[in-house]
Amino acid sequence: MAAEDTNIVALVETLVTELVDEPDAVQVAAREEGDSLVVEIQVAPDDVGKVIGRQGRIIKSIRTLARAASTYYGDRPVEVEVVG
């Protein structure tokens, strides 16, 4: 994983940690899938709704910020998924 990918993961982790009630339960991992980076977010069961938001607005915003950061660092496709 490149340094640019680490910066994107750190950005997502910082955003999610500030949103949830149990920041110690936040786990953010990244994996490569083809030429894109997939960032997986795992939080406590009670905090999943806070990360997704009403009608998915918060997770959409997190995805937008991650994609904007990826264009800054080299325009690599980034996907953000909540796995639980």
Secondary structure, 3 states (H helix, E strand, C coil): CCHHHHHHHHHHHHHHHHHCCCHHHCEEEEEEECCEEEEEEECCHHHHHHHHCHHHHHHHHHHHHHHHHHHHCCCCCEEEEECC
